[in-house]
Amino acid sequence: MKVTAPGATLPPVGLPGLDPALSRLVAADGVAADARTTRTWHVLDTGDALAEHGIVPVGTIVAVHGNPTWSYLWRALVSTSLQRAEAGRTAWRVVAVDQLEMGFSERSGLRRTLAQRIADLGALIDELGIPGPVVTIGHDWGGPVSLGWAVENRDRLAAVVALNTAVHHPDGAPLPFALRVGTARGLLAAGTTGTTAFLDTTLALADLDPAVRSAFRAPYATVARRRGIGGFVADIPATSADESTPALRRMSAGLRRLDVPALLLRGPKDPVFGEGHLDDLTDRLPHADVHRFEGAGHLIAEERPYADVVLDWLDEKVVDAEIRRPTQDSGAIPPGDAGSTLATDDGAAEPAPTAPAAEAVTGSLWDALDARRDDDDTAVIDMSTSRDGEPLRVSWRQLATRVDEIAAGLDAFGVRAGDRVSLLVQPGPTLTAALYACLRIGAVVVVADRGLGIRGLSRAVRGAVPDVVIGEVAGLAAARALGWPGRRISAASLPAAGTRALGIEASLSDLACAGRGRALPAPPAPDADAAVLFTSGSTGPAKGVVYTHAQLTALRDTLAAHFGVTADTGLVTGFAPFALLGPALGTRSATPDMDVSAPRTLTAAAVAAAVRASDARMVFLSPAAVANVVATASDLTADDRAALERVETFLSTGAPVGIDLLRRAQRLMPNAVAHTPYGMTECLLVADVTLPEIEQAAGDRGVCVGRPLGTGQVRISAIDAGGRASGEPTTDAGVTGEIVISAPHLKRGYFRLYLTDREARRGLPDRWHRTGDVGHLDADGRLWVEGRLPHVITTAEGPVTPVGIEQDAETVDAVARAAAVGIGPVGRQVVVAVVEAGARRPGLASPALTEAIRAATPQRLAAVLVVPTLPTDIRHNSKIDRARVAAWAERLLAGEKPTAP
């Protein structure tokens, strides 16, 4: 059926995913410029379907498409809402509209501005008799239309949701390239109306099934029926003189007064609406929950399962909130609060997890810097820079002065509390001064190192939408080439030509000069955001982890108390997350001459040189760095070995550390107590264990990481047959499951990853976190890590964790490193061992090696494969990518030509 007439009509039958019974035509009075007319709309409406089942909805979701889509965009929300209602879950009526001139609604020929479309939507909602509560959801230019109605009808509003949209366009800023082309004189009519070019381009932004693509085209078969597409593009308010700019400004200003729950979902690969548009929305709706679906684009509703996300969010933020309110008002304890209990498998009641009691935060991260500002002793040593043959030394007095000057200079530059500042500088005095200056004025530092790789780094920085980028030449060049947002500040002074080419507005020296003698602004509050630290990206796209000032201060205090750090300790660290803690701990610090984003570049001689220069008693290295330090020990001189003999504490964390590697490292530092703390970017210190304790605790499967530090807590959520952590968190010994933690220095949350945040706290009280690691507690309360939750192998006999099998395989002399992975469908997987054993080419292991590895483990192995090198993450060079190995092994065992995983 080809629709050509201008009147409203029902869609043709047979469109994939669309139930024709939910389509209806609605006649509504015209309003504003369309007054004294009646206009006919096509809508998808689940109201009658719910009534037929005797289901009374709790409210109505009004869904508004953008340009050039139609209500078909919301078919998943329509069908999913009905399925959930029929299953006894929360029932919402969904009304998905075709805006006038669009979809299968009437073509009136009227040029509809934003104000007109908002009024049109209001007339339709009134005609349908929707009293409230109403939830609006909009995409593209349906965002301003739906939010415009929301702002004007706060008394009927329950919540707002927006997918890839914008509500403000700065004066003088160009439109996105795709829209500049669409609105260009001479191209507008041809590209949007005369041909299907605009429609084709939009639909090409997602990988759509041909039948779905045809369904989106169905209402726009003729020039006459595409005029609404052109009208929408022509109405884009790009300048202050455009007719719809006043309406857009009224709506965007009104959002600041909108206090209902808000959800913003975004596909970052969008050529139309960029990260800046999302940043603007979050500025206007600071309480909004935000989730960025990495890898998705403009047509996010076609690329991600948004419908369940929206309906689950409404359950939590609207339905459950209403249920909880009278309970809380009456003084009763809501479910999950302190004092409740959880039933254990044996029927006994175990106290529900409670977070460590909130402790009064004393001071700030820069307290020690302030206390030693008149001290001429060494604070930071730069091993990569020398003066007169000696490494560069910066005193406490010099560092404190420089921090104050840069902080005041940043304030003069316009950096305010809450602004995000991306730091692309190697660890050393310059980065230390810049970081503490940002923290002092309340700017939020964004730390994403080169260990993410250029694509991962770019994704992280762009996603964080920094207001300012402070970088060395390489980082600033990347920022320029890859279009990262933010004003540019160079770490070092550059020639004028380089400054212009990189778009640099000032150097840190310029800021220091500008800040000299200038008063500093008030320091930030303890609960203000302080940093966004990006994870390694070893288990998926890197995530930004948000810390407050209080949480970073708690980290400092935990580290100082547990390891006995004093002003005389001295710290050498080749592990990026801790390379900046020396000034906070009040002790001198040095980073060895290395590339901290590539730990394998660290040598034993470089560690010894840093220890000698700083007279350090503590050394902190990543496992990959330790491996190369041990491998290059033969290069040590007598003086080097003497320096290392003075080390009292040696720490290695960031990934599991084998006992043999710890022993070899300690032989280089014979008087040091070797520790291998367990932590993650979300909670940098969780537990700790020493080498002697590991040797005494031998016998369990996995890697022993010790007991919780300070007031931190650890529990285990048992995994089920499908590999999902579904058990109530427990401290019972011998239960294998997901590791669940709480500590005063646990992160606040993830940056714009609402769904990730929600899963991390699923079924838990506040201030608890699901780590994604699996393991168990032993009878003495020690934690053993057995792998990652996504890497659990679900065999027919039950779930199997990989680390114990890998440890078994690595006892075979020929095996350097092993990965245990599952092949096959969930619940019926078989275990395959993939090992590094000197093979030059990947493939099946020899019969002798296969037999030796099978004899080393009680786990039945379906196959043993060999590879020259197992793939690992970039930052740590040690976390094996088991998901990648599993996919490779499945292909190889299916008969594909052997290639490197």
N, C-alpha and C positions, 0 to 999 in steps of 0.2 A: 504494500500500500504506500503510495507516494502522496504526501500531503502538500497541496499547493495553495489552497484557499486561505484567506487571512483570518477566518474565524477560528475560535477555539475548538479543539477536537480532542478525542481520546487518542492515546498512542496506539499504533498498530499492535496486534497481539504477537506473541512470540519473541519479544525482546528478552535476551537472557537475563535472568535474575529478577524480572519485574512481573508481579502478579497483576494481571489486568483488572481483577476485582477491586483493587485498591485505588484505581484511578477514578476521579470524578471531576465534573465541571461545576464551577461555582460562579454564580452571577453576583457581583458586588457593585455598589454605587461608586461611580468615579469621584475622585476628590481633587482638591487644589485645581491645577490647570485642566483637569479632566472632569470637573464638576458637571452635574446635570447630564451625565451619561451613565450607562450600565456597562461594565466590562466583565467579560467571562474569563475565568482562570481555569487552568488545569492544575490539579493538585493530586499528590499521593496522600491518602488519609487512612490511617488504621483505626479510626474511631468506630466505624460500623463493625469491623472484624472483631474488635474487642467486645463490643456490645453483644454480638452473636454468641460469644462464649460466656457472657455474664460477668465480664471482667471490668471493674471500675478503675480507670487509670488514676495515678496520683497527680498527674499534670500532663502538660502537652509540650512536646519538642517541636518548635517551628524551625524548619531547615530551609535555608535560602542559598541557592546556587549562585555562581558568578558567571563570567562571560568567557567562552561561548557554550557553557554546559547547560543542563536543565535538571529537573528534579530526579532524573535517572541517576545522578551522581550520588544520591542518598539511599539507593535501593538496599544497600547492606544494613544501614541503620533501620530502615523500615522493616525488613524481614527479620533481622536479629531481635528487634524490640518485641515483635509478635511472638517469636519462638520462646523468648525468655518469659513473656507474660503467660503464655499457654503452659509453660513448665512450672508456674507458680511463683516466679520471681517478680520483682517490681515491674509494674505495668505502666508504661508511658504511651500516651497517644502521640503518634508522629504525623505531622502535617508538613510534607515537603512540597514547596510551591514551584510553579513555573512563573517567573516574573513576567509581567505583561511585555509583549513584543518578543518574548523568548519561549523556547520549548514549544509546547502545544497550547499555550495560552493565546489570547486574542492579539492580533496585529492591528493596532488602532492608527498607526502613522504618527502618533504624538511623540515628540522628542522628550524623553523622560530624563530629568535631572536626578541627582541624588536625593534632593528634598522630595521630589515627586515620588520616587520609588519608596522612600520611607513612608510617606503618606499612603501610597498604594497598599503596602504591606499592612499598615494599620487598619485600613478599610476592610481588607480581606479577613484579618483576624477577628474584627468586630462582626463581620457577616457570618463567620463560622461559629460565633458565640463562644469563643474560648475565654473563659473568665480568669484563668490562672490556677495554680502557678504555671508560668511559662518559662521554658528554657529556649533560648535562641542559639542556633548554630549556623555559621556562615562560612563560605569559602570564597576566595578571590574577592571580586567586588560585591559578592553577597555578604561579606564581612561588614563593610560600612553600612549596608542597608539593614541587616539584622541588628547590629549594634546601635544604629540610629534609632530604631524602634525601641530597643531595650532602654536606652538613656531616657527616652520620653515616657516610658511606662514602668518606672521602677516599682510601683505598687503592685504590679501583677507579675513581677519578674522573680524567678527562683535562681537562675544561673545563666551564664553566657559561655559559649564555646566558639572558638574561631580556628580555622585551618588555613594556613598560608594566605595571609591577607595583610592589608596595611590601612591605617587610619589617619596618616599624616604624611604630607610631602613638604620637606623644607623649602622655603623660598630660595630660588636660584639654583637648586639642585636639579640635575638632569633626570629625566625619567629613565627607568631601566631600558637597556638597549632594545629589548624586544618590543617595548611599548613605543619607543621613539620611532622605530620602523613603522609600527602599526598606525601611528598618528601623523606621520609625515605627509605634508601637502602633496597631493597627487597620488599617494599610495593608500590613503585611508579607505576611500570608496572601493577601489579595486581590490585591496587585500582583504577587506572585511565583508564586503557585500557582493561586489561584482564577481568575485571568485571565492573559493573555499579556503584560500591560503591561510587566513588567520585561524580558522577552525582546524585545518590540517596541522598547523604548527603547534597549536595547543595540544591536540590529541597525540602528537609525536613526543610529548614530554614524558610519556609513560609507555611501558611495554604492554599494550592492550591487546587482548584477543580480538581478531578481526570482527567477530560478531558484536563485541562490545563497542568497538570503534564505529561500526555501522549504526548501532543504536544511538550513540551520541550524535551522529549525523542526521538521524531520521527527521527531526523537526526543521531542518535547514536545507531543504532540497532545492529551493528556488531563491532567486535574488530578492524577491519580495519578502520572503520569510527570513532572510538574513539581515534585513535592515536594522533589526534590533541589535545585532552584533556590532554593526558599524556605529549605531547610536551610543552604545555603551562605551566603546573606545573613544568616540568624540567627546564624551562627557567627562573623561578623566581629568580631575582637577590638578593640573600640573603647575599652574601659576596662581598668584593672588587675584588675577583678573578673571579667571575662569568662573563660569556661572555656578558651579557646584562647590567651589572652594568655601564659601561661608557655611554651607551645610556640613561639610566635612570638618571644619574647624569647630562648629558647635558640638558636633558629635564627639570629636576627639577630646575636647575640653570636658565634656560631660562624663567621659569615662573615668576621670580622676575622682569623681564623686560616686562612682558605682562600687558598692561594697559587697555585692553578691558574689558567691563562688564563681571563679573564672578558670577556664582551661584553654590553653593555647597549644595546639599541635602543629608541628612544622616539619616539612621535608626540606632539608638544607640545599638540595640540588635544584634550586628554583631560580630561573633566569629573570623572573619578574619581581618577586618579593624577596629581598635579601635579609641578611641577619640584622641589618640596621632597622628594618621595619619591625622585626620581632623585638629588638631592643627598645624601640619606641613604645610598643604595646606594653612591654613589661614595666616601663617607666610609668605609664598611665594606670596600669593595673598591677601594682607591686605585690599584691597578694595572690596573683594568678599562679596556678600550677602550670608548668611548662614542660613539654617533652619534645625533643628533637629526634626524629626517626632518621638516624644516620643512613645515607644511601637513598632515601626517598626524595622526591622532587615536588613540583608544583601540584600535580594531581595525586596528592597524598592519599585521598580517599580510595584511589584505585590501586595503591601500592602497599598499603599497610592495613591491618585489621582494626581500623579506628572505631568501628561500631561498638565492640565489646569494651574498648577502652573508655569511650564516652559513657556508656551505660553503667559500667563498674564505678566510674568516677562519680556519677550522679548518685549511685547507691551510697557511696562514702560521704560525699560532701553535702548532699541535699537530703536524701531519705534518712540515712542513719543519723545525721546531725539533728534532724527534727525529732527523731526517736529519743536521742540522748538528752536533748535539752531539758525536758521536764524531770528526768531522772537526776540530772546534775543539780537542777534548781532545788530539788527536794533534799539534797544532801546525801543521797545514796551513793555508793561506790560503783561506778560503771564497770562493766566486765573488763578484766585485764588490768585493773588498777592494783596498786599495792594492797596486800591483804587477801587477795583471791588465791585460790589454790588450783593446781592441775592434777588430774588423776593420772597416776602412773600405771604401767601395765599390770602390776600386781595388786592394783586397787588402792594402794596407799596414796595419800595426798602429799604432793610435793609443792612447796611454795612457788608461785609463779615468778618468773624472772623479774627482778626489780633492778633498775639502774643504780649505780653507785650514788650515794647521797651527794647532792650538789654541794660542793665545797666553795667557800668564799674565795674568789680569785684575788690573789694578792699581787699587785704590781703588773708590769707589762714586760714584753719581750726585751725591751731596750733598757731595763732597770740596771743591769750590770754595766752597760755602756755609759749610762749616766753616772753611776757610782764611781767609775774609773776615768772620768773625763779629764782629770788632772794628772793622770798616771802616764808616765813616759815609757813604761814597759811595753813589750811587743804584744799586739792584739792579733794581727793577721800577717801571715807570711805568704808571699807569692812566689812559688817555686819556679814558675815559668818566666819570671822577669828577674834579671840580675842587675846589680849596680856594683861596679868594681869587683866583679867576680863573685859576689855574694847575692843570695836571693833578696828580693825587695821586702823590707819590713815596715809595717805600719803600726804606730803606737796607738794605745787607747785614746790618748789626747787627740791625735790626728784623725782617728776614725770617728770619734764623737763629734769633732768639729765639722768634718766633712758630711756626716749624716745630717747634722743640723742645717748646714748650708744648702745641701741638695733638697732637703725637705722644704725649707723656706722658698727655695727657688722653684720647686714644683708647684707650690701654692701660688707663687707669683705668675707662673706659667698658665695657671687656670685649672690645675688638677685639684679636685675636691674629694672629700670623704665619699667613699662608695664608687668612685671612678675605678675602672679596671686598667691596670698597667701591666703589659706583657714584657717580661724580662728575658732578652735573648743575649745573655752575656755569660761567658765561662766563669765558673766559681773562682773567686779571688777577691782582693780588696775592693775592686770596682763594683762587682755584683753585690758584695756585702753592704757597701755604703748605699747603693741604690735601693736595695731591698729594705733596709731598716729605715731609710728616709720615707719610702712609700708607706710602710707600716705606721710610722710616727704621725703622718697626717691623715691616716684613715683610708688611703687608697688601697684597693684590693689587688695584690700581686698575682699575676698569672704566670705559672711556671710550667712550661712544656719544653722538654729538652730535645736535642737532635737525635736522641736515641729512638724517638718515634719514627724516624725516617722523614723525608721531606714531605711526602703526602700526608702522613699522620700528623706531623707538626703543623702543616698548613690547615688541616681540618680542625685541629685543636684551637689554634690561634683564631681562625675565622669564627669558629663556633663560640668562642669566649667574647667576641666583639670588643676588643680592648679600646679604650679611649685614647691610650698612649702606648707606643711601642718604644722601649729603650733597648738598643741593640748595638752589637759590633757590626762591622761592615757586611759580613756574610749574612747575618740575620736581617739587616735593613735592606740588603739587596733582594733577599727572598721576599720580604714584605712588599717591596715595590713590584717585583715581577709577578707575584701571586695575588696581588690586590688585597692584601690584608688591611683591615680598617685601622684607624687610629693615627693620631699625630705622631711624628717621628722625632726621637731624641737619640743622638749618637753617644755611645759610651766614651769615645775619644774625639778630640777636635779633628776635623777633616778639612782638606782644602776646599775652597769655595766651589770648585767644579763638582767635586764629589757630593758636597752638601746639596747642591741644586739637583743633581742627577737622582739622588735618593730621596728627595723631598724632605730633607731634615730641617727642622725649625730651630734646633738648638743642640748644644752638646751638654754633657753633665758639668763640664767646666763652666760653661755659660750660666747654667742654673746655679752653680755654687757661687759664682760672682754676684748674680742677681739676688741670692738669698742671704749674702753676708750682712749681718747686722739686722736682718729683718725678723720680726717676731713670728713665732710659729703658731699655727692654729691650735685650738684645743685638741687634746689627744682623743682617739676614738673610744667608744664605750666597750667594755669587755665582750658584750654579745654582738658587736658589729662584725661583719665579715672581714676577714684579714687576707685570705689567700684562696686561690683556685689552683690546686696541684693536680696535674694530669697523671693518670695511671700509665703503666708501661705499654698498654695496648697488646699485651701478650695473650689475652683471652677475649679479643674483640676490639672494636674501636675504642681508643683511649677515652676515658671518662674524666671530666673535671670534678675534683673532690673539693668541697667548700669547707674551710675551717674558719672559725671565729677567733678573735684575739684570745679569749679565755681558753679555748681548746689548745691553741698553740702554746700558751703559757703553761697549761697543765702538762703538755708533752715535755716541755723544758724541765719542769719540776720532777716529773716521773723519771726522766733520764738522769738528772743530777742525783736524785735520791738513790736510785737503784744501783748506779755504777760509782757513786761516791765522787762525783766530779767536783773539783775545787779549782781555785784560781791557779794552783800550781800543777794541775794535772797535765795540761797540754793535750791537744787533739790533732791527729792526722786522719783525714777522711778522704777516701776516693769513692765515696758513695754519695751521689748527688743530693738526695733528700736531706742528708745530715751535714752537708758541706757548709751550711750557713748558720749552724747552731752554736759555734764557738763563742761569738759575742754575747749571745743570750745566756750561755752558761757561765760567762765571766772568765773564760780560760782562753789562752792563746790557741790559734788553730792554723793549720797548714794543709793545703791540698797538694798532693804530689804532682810532679810534672807529668801530666797525662791528659788525654781527652776523656773527660768524665762521662761523655755520652757513648764511649766505646771502652768499657771496662778492661777489655783484653789488651789495651795499650799500656797498662800499668806494669812496671817491672819491679823486681825486688830491690834493685839499686835505687830506683826513684822513691820507694817507700823509705828506705834507709836514709836517704838524703833528707827527706822531709822530717823524719824523726830526729835526726841529728840537728837540723836547723831549728827545730821548735822545742827540742828537749822534751818531746811528748812522752807521756806514760800510757796513752790510749791510742789504739789504731782501729779504724772503722772502715771495712772494705766490703764490696759486693762479692758474691761467690765467684763470678767470672774473673774479677780482678785477682782474687786469691789464687785461682788456678794458674794464672800467668805469673804471679809473684813466685809461686812455688816452682814453676817451670823454669824461671830465670835465676834461681838461687845460686847457680854456679858462678854467676858474674859478680857476686858480692865480694868486697874486699874485707880485710881484717877490721878496718874502721867501720865499715857497714855493719858487720856482724856484731861488733861491740855496741853500736847504737841500738840495734834491734834487741840486744840483751837487756836494755834498760826499760823496755816496754812492759807494763804491768797488766794491761787489759787489752785483749784483742777481740774484736767483734766482727762477725760477718752475717749479713742478713740481706733480704731482698728476694731470696729463692732458697729452696732446700740445699743444705750443705752436708755433703757426705762426711762420715766420721774419718775416713782415711785422709781426706783433704784437710780437715781440721788438725789432725795429728801432724801432717807434714808442715802445715803453716806454723804450728806451735813449736816445732823443732827449730824454726827460724827465730822465734821469740820465746826462748825456753823458760823465761821467768814470768811469762804472761799467763793469765787465766783466760782460756779461749771460751768465748760465749758465741752462741748462735741464736740471737733473738728472733722471734716470729712476729711478723707484722705485715702490713700492707699499706698502700697509700691512704686508705680510709681510716686506719688506726696504726700509726707507724710503729708502735711498740705494744704488743699484746702479751707475749710470754717470753721467758728467757730460760736458757739451759746452758750449763758449762760442759766442757769436754769430759771431765771426770764424771759428771752426773749422767751423761749419755752412755758412757762405758758401763756404769753401774746399772743402768736401766735397760740394757740390751735384752731382747727377747720378744718384744711386741712387734707387730707389723707396722711399717711406716717410719717416719722421721720424728724422733722425740724432740719437742721444742720447749718442754719444761712447763712451769707453772705461771699463772697470770702475774703481771707486774702490778705493784701498788694496790689500788682498790679495784682494779679491773676484774672482770668475771668472764668465765668461759662455760658454755653449755653445749650440748649436742642435740640436734634435731634428727632423729633416726630417718634413714632413707627406706622407701618402700620398694616393691618389686619392679616398679617402673623407673627407679632411680631418682625419684622426687623426695625432697626432704619434707616429710609430712608429720613426723612425730613431734610431740610436745618437748620443748627444750628440757634437758635433764643433765644432772651431774653424775648419773649412774656410770659405773666403770664398765668398759667393754661394749658399749653401745656405739656402733659405727653410724655416722651421719654427718650432716652439715654442721660446721663449726659456727656457733653463734656467740657473739661477744658484746661486752659493754665496758666502757672506760671513760673517765673524765675527758680524755683527749681524743675520743672518737669524733669523727667528722660531723658537721652539721647536716650535710646532705650532698647530693650531686647537683652540678650546675645544669639546669634546664633538662633534667632527665627524671621527670615525675614518675614514670613507670618503673625505672630502675630503683628509685627511692622506695617506691611502694613495695616492690618485690624484696628489697633488702630488709624491710621491716615487717614483712608479711607475718601476721599472727603474733607480733611481739609488742611489748610496751615501748614507750618512748625511750630513746637513747640505747637501743639494742640494734644489732646489725647482723644480718646473715652474710657470712664472708664469701660463700661460694666454694670454700675449701671443705674437704671431707676428712674425717679423722675420728679419734676416740680418746677418751680419758682412761687412764689406768687406775689401779686401786689406790695409788698414792697421789692422785689428782694431777698427774702429768698429762700434757696434751701430746698426742701423736698425730701427725698429718699424713694422710694417705692419698692425697691427690686433689683434683678439682671436681666439683659436682658434675659439670657437663661431661667429664671423662669417665664417670662410673660406668662399668660394663654390666649390662643387665642380661645375665645368662638365665637359662631355664632353671638352674638351681638357686638363683637369687643374685642380688647385686654383688659385684666384685670391684674393689678399688685397685688402681693400677700400681701404686708405689711399691707395695710389698713384692709384687711379681717382678718389678724392675730391679729391686734390690737382690732378689734371688738370681736373676739372670746375670747381674753384674758381678756375682761371685765366681763366674766362669772366667778363667784367666784370659781368654781371647776377647772378652767383651769389655769395651771401654765405657759404653753407655747404652741404656735400653729404654724402650717405650713399650708399654702394654696397652693395647687398644682393642676395642670391640668391633666386630664385623657382623652385620646382619640386622634383622628387625628387633626393635625394642622388646625385651622379654625373652628373646631367643638368640641373643648374640653369642658368638664364640670368641675366645681370647686368642689374639695374635701377638707375638713378641717381635718387635723390630729393633735390631741392634746395630751398633757400630762395632765392627769386629775386623777392621783392616780390609774390608772389601773395596775393590776399585770400582765396581759397578753394582747397582741395586739388583736385588732378585731374591730367589730362595736361598736359604742358608744351606751349607753342605750337610750331608747326613750326620757327620760326626759332631758338628757344632749344634745341630738341631737336637741330637740325642743328649749332649751335655747340658744344654739349657733346660730341656724337659726334665732331666734328672735333678736339676737344681731347685725346682719349684714344685710344690704340691698341686698347683693349679694346672688343670688340663689345658694344653695349648693346641689350637687347631693348626697352627703353622708358625714357623720361625723365618723371618725375613732379614736380610742384611742391607745396609745402606752405607755409603761412604761417610755421610754426616747427617745427623738428625737435625731438622729445622728447629731453631730456637728464636726467642724474642730478641729484638735489637738491643734494648736497654741493658738487660742482665746477661745476655748471651748464654743463658743457662736454662730457661724455662722451655721445655720441649712443647712444641705445638702438636699435642696429641690428636686434635681434631683433624689437622692437615695430614698427619701420619695415617690416621684411620681411613680417610678418604682415599689416600694413595694406596694403602694396602688392599682395600676393597677392589680398586681398579686392577691392581696387579694380579690378585687372585682370581679375578673374573677373566683373565686372559689378555689384558692389554699389554702392550710393549713396555718393558720396565724403563722407567725414567726416574729421575731424582724426585723425592717427595717435596 
